[in-house]
Amino acid sequence: MLNQLGVFLIATNTVMAIKLDVNDQQAMLKAAQGIAKNLMNYYVPGKTASQGTILPNTAKTAQGFQWYEGGIMWGVMMDYMKATGDQQYSTAVVNGLTLASYGPTASFLGKTASIAETLEGKWNDDILWWALGPVTGAEIFGKDTVMPGGVSYSKLAKNTWDQVWNQWDDSCQGGLWWSRDRKNVKSKGYKSTITHGQQMVLGSRLAILTGDKTLAEASVRMYQWLKKTGIITPQFKVRDGLDVDQKCGINPNELSYKSGFVFGGLAWTYKALGDESLMTEAASLFKASLDTFTKNKIITDQCEPKCDENQVSPKGTYVRSVGYLYENTKDASLQNLIKDTLKASVTAMLDTCDDKFTCGNNWSTASPPAGPSVHYQINSLELITAYYKTFLQGGQSEAKFQPPSTAPVPVAPKDDPNSSADHVSIISTTSLIGSMILSLLIL
């Protein structure tokens, strides 16, 4: 049966599968709304969520959730709001970002950076995922609009950019450190591609908002470093990063989101500076990525169908960057290529969804979800949001956004060493205090 939104409901033996007309803007809005609702159902303050994110844990199941993923979740929710004009979740999203940045402290590293960098294991890529939510907030609510903590969206984003930019040094001809902890034996020498791509996206968007072109010029510097070191090959393949402790040796692994954030960063830098060569580079990177990260035109990660369930698989944030490229290019042929790629992927993704918009992650095989997963919902929302932009002039809604209340939300009085991040094991407050007491007794 076809209703007025172009929605087909097909009964199966187990679920009511859903088929949508992917050429129908209202049908795509309905899908986006359903997926966003499912995602937000995972965030219940006081029950499943605390300090602005779903309770972090390192379970090796679909229930596993790591601190950086909260930043990805709020980032896509902000992008969803910007594209669709749906503001029903704005208070929850903004309050989450306020709590995670400790209100007036305006830092995702909290009040004591050394705790965040060591015990909590918050690395540069982690805090950059979180900063992408506030920069979108600045775009839709206004750069000088304040959050409940009394700090503007753009200020929180800029604070994070500054914290990361201070991690640039001259080893291996430059580049940003991945980890903030120079004593971490496993990671202290690594410079990861993703940190540079995220910083490019953040800095160039801030340049557009504030008029400070030096931020976008820093993006050009980062891209030139990626090419100079060989992390980006002459064939526009994007490698994982390099290790200072291994004579600047290149890690040859390729992950979709690292390629995506480099061309997404270039797209924003092109908008900030107007240099056509930047968009030419971005287009070449995108086209090269399709050879590696699509299957029958459907966006597919190399780890599929066995990607770790307790991680957001790379393609979700890759898709976000494809949306960035679409909204910033003026090249009609490139826009058509992007739209065709997203359309094929959305068509396949919807085949994994039931009638409640619980969706799977293996789009190229149309495999239904083994069970509800916050990670699958994040990736599905990334995709449907990027595709929805193709219906819009300039890639964003014309809605007049009203910022949520700036009434203060409760903020934890001190940093919580129990808020596990993605790069470390959970260290409980109890065990930390216990170790300190034991040390005193020995002394």
Phi, psi and chi 1 to 4 in degrees:
 res  aa     phi    psi   chi1   chi2   chi3   chi4
   1 MET       -  135.2  178.2  179.8  179.5      -
   2 LEU  -109.9  122.1  174.8   65.2      -      -
   3 ASN   -96.5 -174.9   70.1   10.5      -      -
   4 GLN   -69.1  -14.2   62.4 -179.1   -4.7      -
   5 LEU   -94.1    6.5  -71.5 -179.3      -      -
   6 GLY    75.6   31.7      -      -      -      -
   7 VAL  -106.7  125.1  179.5      -      -      -
   8 PHE  -102.0  135.4  -72.2   93.2      -      -
   9 LEU  -112.1  124.6  -65.7  178.5      -      -
  10 ILE  -119.7  119.2  -57.8  175.2      -      -
  11 ALA   -76.3  137.0      -      -      -      -
  12 THR  -123.6 -177.4   69.1      -      -      -
  13 ASN   -68.2  -23.8  -67.4  -27.8      -      -
  14 THR  -120.0  -40.3   54.8      -      -      -
  15 VAL  -136.1  167.1  -62.5      -      -      -
  16 MET   -93.4   98.0 -174.2   72.1   76.9      -
  17 ALA   -73.4  157.9      -      -      -      -
  18 ILE  -122.1  138.8 -165.7  162.9      -      -
  19 LYS  -125.1  128.2  -69.3  -73.2 -175.2 -179.9
  20 LEU  -118.9  151.7  -58.1  177.9      -      -
  21 ASP   -79.8  105.2 -179.8   -2.7      -      -
  22 VAL   -71.7   -7.2  -64.1      -      -      -
  23 ASN   -91.2   -2.4  -63.1  -54.6      -      -
  24 ASP  -101.6  114.5 -172.8  -57.9      -      -
  25 GLN   -60.9  -41.2 -178.2  176.0  -10.0      -
  26 GLN   -68.0  -35.1  -71.0  -56.5  -52.3      -
  27 ALA   -65.2  -39.2      -      -      -      -
  28 MET   -68.8  -34.8  -67.1  -61.5   94.5      -
  29 LEU   -64.3  -42.1  177.7   60.0      -      -
  30 LYS   -59.7  -43.4  177.3 -178.3  175.3   67.1
  31 ALA   -64.1  -45.0      -      -      -      -
  32 ALA   -61.2  -42.3      -      -      -      -
  33 GLN   -63.8  -41.1  -70.0  171.3  -27.5      -
  34 GLY   -65.4  -42.1      -      -      -      -
  35 ILE   -68.0  -41.8  -65.6  168.5      -      -
  36 ALA   -63.0  -40.7      -      -      -      -
  37 LYS   -61.7  -44.5  178.7 -179.7  178.8 -179.2
  38 ASN   -61.6  -40.6  -80.5  -13.6      -      -
  39 LEU   -63.8  -45.7  175.6   56.0      -      -
  40 MET   -68.2  -20.5  -70.1  -58.2  -65.9      -
  41 ASN   -65.9  -18.1  -76.0  -18.9      -      -
  42 TYR   -80.4  -14.5  -73.9   94.7      -      -
  43 TYR  -105.6   99.7 -178.1   76.9      -      -
  44 VAL  -126.6   97.1 -176.1      -      -      -
  45 PRO   -54.4  136.2  -27.5   37.0      -      -
  46 GLY    87.1  -11.9      -      -      -      -
  47 LYS  -125.0  -71.2  -67.1 -175.4  178.9 -179.9
  48 THR  -101.3    0.2   64.3      -      -      -
  49 ALA  -139.4  149.9      -      -      -      -
  50 SER  -157.1  149.0  178.4      -      -      -
  51 GLN    52.5   36.7 -162.2   57.3   36.6      -
  52 GLY    86.9    7.8      -      -      -      -
  53 THR  -149.6  162.7 -175.3      -      -      -
  54 ILE   -59.3  139.1  -65.0  171.5      -      -
  55 LEU   -52.3  117.6  -69.9  171.9      -      -
  56 PRO   -67.8  142.0  -19.1   32.9      -      -
  57 ASN  -158.5  164.9   66.3   83.2      -      -
  58 THR  -112.1   28.6   53.3      -      -      -
  59 ALA   -60.3  139.2      -      -      -      -
  60 LYS   -88.1   44.4  -60.2  -62.0 -177.4 -178.0
  61 THR  -135.0 -178.2   65.8      -      -      -
  62 ALA   -64.1  -16.7      -      -      -      -
  63 GLN   -85.2   -9.4  -75.7   67.5   48.7      -
  64 GLY   -64.3  139.5      -      -      -      -
  65 PHE  -149.6  130.8 -162.1   82.3      -      -
  66 GLN  -113.3  157.6  -58.7  177.8   55.4      -
  67 TRP   -58.2  -42.4 -177.2   77.2      -      -
  68 TYR   -63.0  -26.7   79.1   96.9      -      -
  69 GLU   -66.0  -26.7  -65.9 -179.3  -73.8      -
  70 GLY   -62.2  -38.1      -      -      -      -
  71 GLY   -65.1  -40.7      -      -      -      -
  72 ILE   -62.9  -42.2  -68.0  176.4      -      -
  73 MET   -61.8  -47.9  178.8  175.3   71.5      -
  74 TRP   -69.0  -30.3  -66.8  143.0      -      -
  75 GLY   -62.9  -45.3      -      -      -      -
  76 VAL   -72.7  -32.3   69.2      -      -      -
  77 MET   -65.0  -39.4  -75.3  -59.7  -58.5      -
  78 MET   -64.8  -42.2  -82.0  -70.8 -161.8      -
  79 ASP   -63.2  -39.7  -79.3    0.7      -      -
  80 TYR   -59.6  -46.2  162.0   79.0      -      -
  81 MET   -61.2  -43.7  -70.6  161.5   52.6      -
  82 LYS   -63.8  -37.9 -179.3 -179.9  176.0 -178.1
  83 ALA   -78.7  -42.5      -      -      -      -
  84 THR   -96.6  -21.9   65.2      -      -      -
  85 GLY    81.4    3.3      -      -      -      -
  86 ASP   -78.0  111.5 -178.0   -1.7      -      -
  87 GLN  -106.8   12.6  -58.9  175.4   55.9      -
  88 GLN   -66.7  -21.3   62.6  178.8  -56.3      -
  89 TYR  -104.0    7.2  -55.6  110.5      -      -
  90 SER   -62.2  -39.4   61.8      -      -      -
  91 THR   -64.2  -45.2  -63.2      -      -      -
  92 ALA   -62.8  -42.9      -      -      -      -
  93 VAL   -65.8  -48.1  173.4      -      -      -
  94 VAL   -66.4  -40.0  170.2      -      -      -
  95 ASN   -63.5  -37.4  -76.5   -6.2      -      -
  96 GLY   -61.7  -45.1      -      -      -      -
  97 LEU   -65.0  -35.8  -69.9  167.1      -      -
  98 THR   -66.5  -45.2  -59.2      -      -      -
  99 LEU   -62.7  -44.1  -73.0  165.6      -      -
 100 ALA   -68.2  -22.4      -      -      -      -
 101 SER  -103.6   13.1   58.4      -      -      -
 102 TYR    57.6   44.6  -65.9   82.3      -      -
 103 GLY    51.9 -118.7      -      -      -      -
 104 PRO   -65.3  -16.1   20.1  -31.4      -      -
 105 THR   -65.0  -32.3  -57.7      -      -      -
 106 ALA    53.9   48.4      -      -      -      -
 107 SER  -150.8  128.9  170.9      -      -      -
 108 PHE   -74.9   -5.6  -66.2  111.3      -      -
 109 LEU   -89.7   -2.6  -67.3  173.4      -      -
 110 GLY    75.5 -163.1      -      -      -      -
 111 LYS   -80.6  -22.2  -61.4  177.0 -178.3  178.0
 112 THR  -128.7   98.1  -50.4      -      -      -
 113 ALA   -60.4  -34.4      -      -      -      -
 114 SER   -62.7  -34.2   59.8      -      -      -
 115 ILE   -68.0  -44.8  -68.1  176.9      -      -
 116 ALA   -62.2  -40.0      -      -      -      -
 117 GLU   -76.2  -23.1  -66.4  165.6  -10.4      -
 118 THR  -112.3  -71.5   55.3      -      -      -
 119 LEU   -63.1  -42.6  -66.9  177.7      -      -
 120 GLU   -85.6  -19.0  -64.9  179.5    3.7      -
 121 GLY    64.9   38.2      -      -      -      -
 122 LYS   -85.5  113.5  -66.6  178.4  179.6  177.8
 123 TRP   -98.1  176.2  -66.1   10.3      -      -
 124 ASN   -62.7  -40.8  -74.3  -43.5      -      -
 125 ASP   -66.7  -31.2   60.7  -32.2      -      -
 126 ASP   -62.6  -51.6  -60.8  -36.1      -      -
 127 ILE   -71.2  -25.2   61.1  175.0      -      -
 128 LEU   -70.5  -35.7  -76.9  168.1      -      -
 129 TRP   -57.5  -42.3  -73.2  127.4      -      -
 130 TRP   -68.0  -33.9  -81.0   90.1      -      -
 131 ALA   -70.8  -19.5      -      -      -      -
 132 LEU   -70.6  -24.3  -65.2  175.4      -      -
 133 GLY   -66.7  -51.1      -      -      -      -
 134 PRO   -62.1  -35.1  -26.1   33.6      -      -
 135 VAL   -68.4  -34.2   78.7      -      -      -
 136 THR   -68.0  -38.0  -51.7      -      -      -
 137 GLY   -58.4  -39.8      -      -      -      -
 138 ALA   -64.5  -34.9      -      -      -      -
 139 GLU   -69.7  -36.9  -70.1  166.0   -9.2      -
 140 ILE   -96.9  -28.1   61.6  179.7      -      -
 141 PHE  -101.0  -18.7  -61.1  130.4      -      -
 142 GLY   115.5  135.9      -      -      -      -
 143 LYS   -65.0  -25.1   70.5  179.3  179.6   66.2
 144 ASP   -98.2   -1.2  -63.0  -38.1      -      -
 145 THR   -67.8  135.9  -57.8      -      -      -
 146 VAL   -94.6  151.1  -62.6      -      -      -
 147 MET   -86.7  172.6  -60.2  172.6   67.0      -
 148 PRO   -57.2  -24.7  -29.5   37.2      -      -
 149 GLY   -78.8   -1.5      -      -      -      -
 150 GLY    89.7    6.2      -      -      -      -
 151 VAL  -113.3  142.2  177.0      -      -      -
 152 SER   -72.2  157.1   70.4      -      -      -
 153 TYR   -58.3  -44.2  -67.2   89.0      -      -
 154 SER   -68.6  -32.6   56.5      -      -      -
 155 LYS   -65.8  -44.3  176.5   63.1  175.0  174.8
 156 LEU   -61.9  -42.9  175.4   54.4      -      -
 157 ALA   -64.1  -43.5      -      -      -      -
 158 LYS   -67.5  -37.8  179.0   59.2  162.7   53.9
 159 ASN   -57.1  -42.2  -75.7   -7.6      -      -
 160 THR   -67.6  -42.3  -51.6      -      -      -
 161 TRP   -58.0  -43.7 -170.1   93.2      -      -
 162 ASP   -62.6  -43.8  -71.8  -21.5      -      -
 163 GLN   -59.1  -39.4  -71.7  167.6  -25.3      -
 164 VAL   -77.2  -41.1  174.2      -      -      -
 165 TRP   -62.2  -28.7 -171.0 -116.2      -      -
 166 ASN   -67.7   -7.8  -73.6  -25.0      -      -
 167 GLN   -94.8   10.9  -61.4  -86.4  -62.0      -
 168 TRP   -84.2  135.9  179.5  -76.2      -      -
 169 ASP  -144.4 -176.6   74.2    1.0      -      -
 170 ASP   -91.6   -2.8  -66.7  -28.1      -      -
 171 SER   -64.9  136.9   56.1      -      -      -
 172 CYS    57.6   39.7  -66.5      -      -      -
 173 GLN    69.8   11.1  -54.7  178.2   74.5      -
 174 GLY   129.8 -161.0      -      -      -      -
 175 GLY   101.1  159.3      -      -      -      -
 176 LEU   -95.7  141.6  -62.5  165.7      -      -
 177 TRP   -71.7  148.5  -66.8  106.7      -      -
 178 TRP   -80.5  -57.5 -172.6   27.2      -      -
 179 SER   -85.6  150.6  168.7      -      -      -
 180 ARG   -92.2   -5.8  -61.6 -176.5   65.0   83.6
 181 ASP  -102.7  102.5 -177.0    2.8      -      -
 182 ARG   -71.5   -7.4  -61.3  -82.0   66.3   75.9
 183 LYS   -99.2   -1.4  -64.5 -179.7 -179.4  179.4
 184 ASN   -73.6  111.0 -172.9  -46.5      -      -
 185 VAL   -60.3  -38.6  175.7      -      -      -
 186 LYS   -75.1  -26.5  -66.9 -176.9  177.9  179.5
 187 SER  -128.4   -5.5   62.3      -      -      -
 188 LYS   -60.8  -25.0   65.0 -177.8 -179.9   65.9
 189 GLY  -100.4    7.7      -      -      -      -
 190 TYR   -97.8  138.5 -155.9   69.9      -      -
 191 LYS  -120.7  109.5  -65.1 -171.8  173.0 -176.9
 192 SER   -94.4  143.4  178.8      -      -      -
 193 THR   -58.5  -39.4  -56.7      -      -      -
 194 ILE   -62.1  -37.8 -173.7   54.7      -      -
 195 THR   -58.9  -38.7  -47.0      -      -      -
 196 HIS   -71.1  -42.4  -62.3   78.8      -      -
 197 GLY   -62.6  -44.7      -      -      -      -
 198 GLN   -62.1  -44.6  -67.0  166.1  -58.3      -
 199 GLN   -64.7  -34.4 -173.7   79.7  -24.9      -
 200 MET   -63.6  -47.2  -71.4  167.3   64.1      -
 201 VAL   -59.5  -49.4  168.4      -      -      -
 202 LEU   -65.2  -48.0 -179.1   61.8      -      -
 203 GLY   -65.2  -41.2      -      -      -      -
 204 SER   -71.3  -33.3  -66.5      -      -      -
 205 ARG   -68.4  -39.2  -68.2  169.4   76.9  178.0
 206 LEU   -64.1  -36.5  -77.9  168.4      -      -
 207 ALA   -61.3  -41.2      -      -      -      -
 208 ILE   -65.1  -41.1  -65.3  164.7      -      -
 209 LEU   -69.4  -42.1  -78.0  163.6      -      -
 210 THR  -102.0  -16.6   65.6      -      -      -
 211 GLY    83.1    2.9      -      -      -      -
 212 ASP   -85.9   94.0 -177.1   -3.4      -      -
 213 LYS   -70.2  -15.6  -69.6 -169.2  174.7 -177.5
 214 THR   -62.2  -27.0   63.2      -      -      -
 215 LEU   -67.8  -40.3  -61.7  170.4      -      -
 216 ALA   -73.3  -34.0      -      -      -      -
 217 GLU   -64.7  -31.9  -70.5  164.5   -4.3      -
 218 ALA   -65.7  -33.7      -      -      -      -
 219 SER   -63.1  -41.3  -64.0      -      -      -
 220 VAL   -62.4  -42.0  173.9      -      -      -
 221 ARG   -60.5  -41.8 -176.9 -179.9  177.9 -173.7
 222 MET   -65.3  -41.2  -75.7 -178.5  -86.1      -
 223 TYR   -66.0  -41.7 -178.1   66.5      -      -
 224 GLN   -61.3  -36.6  -70.1  172.0  -19.1      -
 225 TRP   -65.8  -42.3  177.6   81.0      -      -
 226 LEU   -59.6  -37.5  -69.3  169.9      -      -
 227 LYS   -76.3  -41.9  -65.9 -163.2   73.9  173.4
 228 LYS   -62.8  -36.3  177.6  171.7   58.2  176.4
 229 THR   -81.6  -13.2   56.7      -      -      -
 230 GLY    91.3    4.1      -      -      -      -
 231 ILE   -62.6  -38.6  -70.1  174.1      -      -
 232 ILE   -99.2  122.7  -63.6  175.8      -      -
 233 THR   -84.5  167.2   73.5      -      -      -
 234 PRO   -60.5  -20.7  -26.5   36.4      -      -
 235 GLN   -90.9    7.8  -65.1   75.7   34.8      -
 236 PHE    66.8   27.2  -67.0   97.7      -      -
 237 LYS   -82.5  142.3  -62.6  -65.3 -176.1 -179.4
 238 VAL  -113.2  116.1  179.8      -      -      -
 239 ARG   -85.2  168.8  -51.6  -54.5 -171.1 -167.5
 240 ASP   -68.7  -39.2 -169.8  -88.3      -      -
 241 GLY   160.8 -163.6      -      -      -      -
 242 LEU  -140.3  161.0   61.9   74.7      -      -
 243 ASP  -116.4  115.2 -166.0  -26.7      -      -
 244 VAL   -60.7  -37.8  173.7      -      -      -
 245 ASP   -75.3   -8.2  -64.5  -25.7      -      -
 246 GLN  -113.5   42.4  -61.7  -63.2  -37.6      -
 247 LYS    55.8   39.2  -61.4 -179.1  179.8  179.5
 248 CYS    63.6   28.5  -56.0      -      -      -
 249 GLY   -65.4  141.2      -      -      -      -
 250 ILE   -84.9  132.7  -57.2  -66.2      -      -
 251 ASN   -84.0  115.7 -179.7  -17.7      -      -
 252 PRO   -79.6   -3.6   29.9  -35.8      -      -
 253 ASN   -60.2  149.1  -70.2  -19.8      -      -
 254 GLU  -123.6  130.7  -64.4  179.6   55.4      -
 255 LEU  -128.4  140.1  -68.9  170.0      -      -
 256 SER   -58.0  -43.6   57.6      -      -      -
 257 TYR   -67.4  -26.4   73.6  116.3      -      -
 258 LYS   -71.7  -42.9  -61.1 -167.5  177.3 -170.7
 259 SER   -62.0  -44.6  174.3      -      -      -
 260 GLY   -59.7  -45.6      -      -      -      -
 261 PHE   -72.7  -21.4  -99.2   75.4      -      -
 262 VAL   -70.9  -49.2  173.7      -      -      -
 263 PHE   -72.6  -29.4   65.3   66.5      -      -
 264 GLY   -65.5  -40.1      -      -      -      -
 265 GLY   -63.8  -40.4      -      -      -      -
 266 LEU   -63.9  -36.6  -76.3  172.9      -      -
 267 ALA   -61.7  -43.9      -      -      -      -
 268 TRP   -69.7  -35.0  -75.5  111.1      -      -
 269 THR   -67.2  -37.4  -50.3      -      -      -
 270 TYR   -59.3  -44.2  158.6   73.3      -      -
 271 LYS   -64.5  -36.1 -176.2  171.8 -177.8  178.8
 272 ALA   -73.0  -37.0      -      -      -      -
 273 LEU  -109.8  -19.5  -61.8  176.8      -      -
 274 GLY    74.6   16.7      -      -      -      -
 275 ASP   -86.7  110.9 -176.4  -17.2      -      -
 276 GLU   -60.9  -28.6  -68.1  -71.1  -14.6      -
 277 SER   -63.3  -28.2   68.7      -      -      -
 278 LEU   -67.9  -40.9  -62.1  171.8      -      -
 279 MET   -69.7  -34.0 -176.6   54.6   71.8      -
 280 THR   -61.5  -43.7  -60.1      -      -      -
 281 GLU   -63.8  -43.2  -66.9  -79.7  -57.4      -
 282 ALA   -60.7  -43.5      -      -      -      -
 283 ALA   -63.7  -40.7      -      -      -      -
 284 SER   -64.3  -40.6  -64.1      -      -      -
 285 LEU   -64.8  -42.8  -74.5  161.0      -      -
 286 PHE   -62.6  -47.2  170.0   64.7      -      -
 287 LYS   -62.7  -39.4  -68.3  171.5 -176.3  176.8
 288 ALA   -65.7  -34.9      -      -      -      -
 289 SER   -67.6  -28.0   75.3      -      -      -
 290 LEU   -64.5  -29.7  -64.4  179.8      -      -
 291 ASP   -66.4  -29.7  -66.9  -24.1      -      -
 292 THR   -99.0  -34.0  -54.6      -      -      -
 293 PHE  -117.2   25.6  -56.4  115.1      -      -
 294 THR  -132.7  154.8   60.1      -      -      -
 295 LYS  -137.6  114.5 -175.9  177.2 -178.8  179.9
 296 ASN    55.2   41.5  -62.6  -36.7      -      -
 297 LYS    73.0    2.6  -63.9 -174.5  178.2 -178.3
 298 ILE   -99.9  129.4  -61.7  166.8      -      -
 299 ILE   -61.7  124.6  -64.9  168.4      -      -
 300 THR  -144.7  129.7  -52.9      -      -      -
 301 ASP   -81.1  152.3  -85.8  -37.9      -      -
 302 GLN   -65.9  -24.9  -67.2  173.0  -49.6      -
 303 CYS   -77.8  -12.4   60.1      -      -      -
 304 GLU   -67.9  145.7  -67.1 -176.3   44.0      -
 305 PRO   -94.7   23.8   35.0  -35.6      -      -
 306 LYS  -119.5   36.8  -63.0 -178.2  178.9 -179.6
 307 CYS   -66.4  146.8  -60.0      -      -      -
 308 ASP   -58.1  131.6  -69.9  -17.1      -      -
 309 GLU   -72.5  -25.1  -75.7 -166.4   -9.4      -
 310 ASN   -90.6   20.8   72.7  -33.4      -      -
 311 GLN  -135.8  146.7  -64.4  179.5  -12.7      -
 312 VAL   -69.9  118.0  175.3      -      -      -
 313 SER   -67.2  153.0   67.6      -      -      -
 314 PRO   -55.9  -30.9  -26.9   35.6      -      -
 315 LYS   -66.2  -21.3   69.2 -177.5  178.2 -174.3
 316 GLY   -61.5  -49.8      -      -      -      -
 317 THR   -78.5  -21.9   44.8      -      -      -
 318 TYR   -60.8  -46.5  168.8   84.0      -      -
 319 VAL   -60.8  -37.7  166.2      -      -      -
 320 ARG   -57.6  -42.2 -172.4 -171.3  -58.5 -173.9
 321 SER   -69.1  -32.3  -64.0      -      -      -
 322 VAL   -61.8  -38.9  174.5      -      -      -
 323 GLY   -63.5  -39.8      -      -      -      -
 324 TYR   -58.6  -43.3  -68.4  159.8      -      -
 325 LEU   -64.3  -42.3 -173.8   59.2      -      -
 326 TYR   -60.6  -45.7 -178.6   87.7      -      -
 327 GLU   -76.2  -13.4   64.0 -177.4  -70.3      -
 328 ASN  -107.5  -17.7  -73.9  -54.0      -      -
 329 THR   -82.6  150.7 -175.7      -      -      -
 330 LYS  -106.9    2.4  -60.2  174.8 -176.8  176.7
 331 ASP   -83.3  110.7 -176.3  -23.5      -      -
 332 ALA   -62.9  -38.0      -      -      -      -
 333 SER   -66.8  -37.6   62.8      -      -      -
 334 LEU   -68.5  -40.9  179.2   57.7      -      -
 335 GLN   -59.8  -41.1  -77.3 -169.4  -35.3      -
 336 ASN   -64.8  -40.1  -71.8  -25.3      -      -
 337 LEU   -63.5  -43.3  176.6   60.0      -      -
 338 ILE   -62.4  -46.7  -66.9  170.1      -      -
 339 LYS   -62.4  -40.7 -174.5  169.3 -176.3  177.0
 340 ASP   -63.0  -40.5  -71.9  -14.7      -      -
 341 THR   -65.7  -46.4  -56.9      -      -      -
 342 LEU   -66.6  -38.4  -67.4  173.8      -      -
 343 LYS   -63.6  -45.0 -176.5  176.1 -179.9  179.4
 344 ALA   -62.6  -38.3      -      -      -      -
 345 SER   -71.1  -41.8  -59.3      -      -      -
 346 VAL   -64.1  -42.8  165.0      -      -      -
 347 THR   -57.0  -44.5  -58.9      -      -      -
 348 ALA   -70.2  -40.8      -      -      -      -
 349 MET   -61.8  -42.2 -178.5  -90.3  -73.0      -
 350 LEU   -64.6  -25.1  -70.1  171.1      -      -
 351 ASP   -67.2  -16.0  -75.6  -18.5      -      -
 352 THR   -92.3   -6.5   74.4      -      -      -
 353 CYS   -93.7  145.2  -57.5      -      -      -
 354 ASP   -90.5 -174.2   63.7   17.7      -      -
 355 ASP   -73.2   -6.5   62.0  -35.4      -      -
 356 LYS  -100.2    6.1  -56.7  -63.7 -176.1 -177.0
 357 PHE    64.2   34.0  -67.2  104.6      -      -
 358 THR   -86.4  117.3  -60.6      -      -      -
 359 CYS  -118.7  157.4  -58.0      -      -      -
 360 GLY   -95.4 -179.1      -      -      -      -
 361 ASN  -116.1  -16.9 -162.8   52.1      -      -
 362 ASN   -93.2   79.8  -64.9  -35.4      -      -
 363 TRP   -68.8  -37.1  -54.1  -28.8      -      -
 364 SER   -70.1  -18.6   60.5      -      -      -
 365 THR  -108.2    0.9   58.1      -      -      -
 366 ALA    52.7   36.3      -      -      -      -
 367 SER   -80.6  129.0  -59.0      -      -      -
 368 PRO   -69.4  158.3   26.2  -34.2      -      -
 369 PRO   -65.2  141.7   23.0  -32.2      -      -
 370 ALA   -67.6  -23.7      -      -      -      -
 371 GLY  -179.3  170.4      -      -      -      -
 372 PRO   -58.1  138.7  -22.4   34.0      -      -
 373 SER  -146.8  126.7  167.1      -      -      -
 374 VAL   -61.0  -32.8   61.1      -      -      -
 375 HIS   -66.7  -41.3  -50.1   94.5      -      -
 376 TYR   -66.4  -36.5  -59.0  164.8      -      -
 377 GLN   -68.2  -38.0  -67.3  -59.4  124.6      -
 378 ILE   -60.9  -49.4  -71.0  173.9      -      -
 379 ASN   -63.6  -39.0  -82.3    1.5      -      -
 380 SER   -64.9  -38.9  -62.0      -      -      -
 381 LEU   -70.4  -36.6 -171.8   60.0      -      -
 382 GLU   -56.2  -45.7  -65.3  -87.0   21.4      -
 383 LEU   -69.7  -49.4  176.6   57.6      -      -
 384 ILE   -66.5  -31.3 -161.8   72.7      -      -
 385 THR   -68.7  -45.9  -61.7      -      -      -
 386 ALA   -61.7  -40.8      -      -      -      -
 387 TYR   -68.9  -37.9 -179.5   58.6      -      -
 388 TYR   -60.8  -30.5 -167.5   77.8      -      -
 389 LYS   -60.0  -26.7  -68.8  179.3 -178.8 -179.2
 390 THR   -70.3  -12.9   67.5      -      -      -
 391 PHE   -88.2   -8.8  -69.5   98.3      -      -
 392 LEU  -111.3  147.1  -52.7  172.9      -      -
 393 GLN   -71.8  119.0 -178.3   69.7   32.2      -
 394 GLY    78.1    3.2      -      -      -      -
 395 GLY    76.3   14.0      -      -      -      -
 396 GLN  -146.9  157.2   58.7 -177.5  -60.4      -
 397 SER   -65.2  153.3  168.9      -      -      -
 398 GLU   -93.6   11.4  -65.2 -179.1   -2.7      -
 399 ALA   -61.1  145.6      -      -      -      -
 400 LYS   -90.4  107.0  -59.5  -63.3 -177.3 -177.8
 401 PHE   -81.6  132.8  -73.1   90.3      -      -
 402 GLN  -104.7  121.3  -64.5  -61.7  -41.5      -
 403 PRO   -65.0  147.0   22.1  -31.4      -      -
 404 PRO   -67.7  170.1   23.8  -32.5      -      -
 405 SER   -53.3  143.6  169.4      -      -      -
 406 THR   -97.6   13.4   55.4      -      -      -
 407 ALA   -60.4  135.4      -      -      -      -
 408 PRO   -57.9  142.1  -21.9   33.2      -      -
 409 VAL  -105.7  152.9  -63.9      -      -      -
 410 PRO   -58.6  132.5  -21.8   33.3      -      -
 411 VAL  -121.9  135.1  177.1      -      -      -
 412 ALA   -56.2  136.2      -      -      -      -
 413 PRO   -69.0  -17.6   25.9  -34.9      -      -
 414 LYS  -151.9  165.3   60.2 -178.2  179.2 -179.3
 415 ASP   -63.6  145.5  -66.5   -8.7      -      -
 416 ASP  -111.7  104.0  179.5    9.7      -      -
 417 PRO   -64.4   -5.8  -20.4   32.5      -      -
 418 ASN   -89.8    0.1 -164.0   36.3      -      -
 419 SER   -88.3   84.4   60.8      -      -      -
 420 SER   -58.2  139.3  163.4      -      -      -
 421 ALA  -105.6 -176.5      -      -      -      -
 422 ASP   -79.3  -17.9   58.9  -43.6      -      -
 423 HIS  -101.5   -1.0  -57.4  -61.7      -      -
 424 VAL  -135.2  162.0  -65.5      -      -      -
 425 SER   -76.1  157.9  -60.1      -      -      -
 426 ILE   -66.9  131.0  -63.7  176.2      -      -
 427 ILE  -117.4  112.0  -58.8  175.3      -      -
 428 SER   -77.4  152.3   70.1      -      -      -
 429 THR   -59.5  -40.6  -52.2      -      -      -
 430 THR   -60.3  -47.4  -55.9      -      -      -
 431 SER   -66.5  -33.9   64.9      -      -      -
 432 LEU   -65.8  -46.1 -178.5   62.7      -      -
 433 ILE   -65.2  -40.7  -65.9  172.5      -      -
 434 GLY   -59.4  -41.5      -      -      -      -
 435 SER   -64.4  -39.4  -62.0      -      -      -
 436 MET   -64.8  -42.3  -66.3  169.7   64.2      -
 437 ILE   -63.7  -43.2  -67.7  173.7      -      -
 438 LEU   -60.9  -40.9 -179.7   59.0      -      -
 439 SER   -61.5  -41.1  -61.9      -      -      -
 440 LEU   -65.3  -38.1  -69.5  172.3      -      -
 441 LEU   -65.9  -39.3  -71.7  174.3      -      -
 442 ILE   -65.6  -39.3  -67.9  172.5      -      -
 443 LEU   -67.0      -  -67.2  171.9      -      -
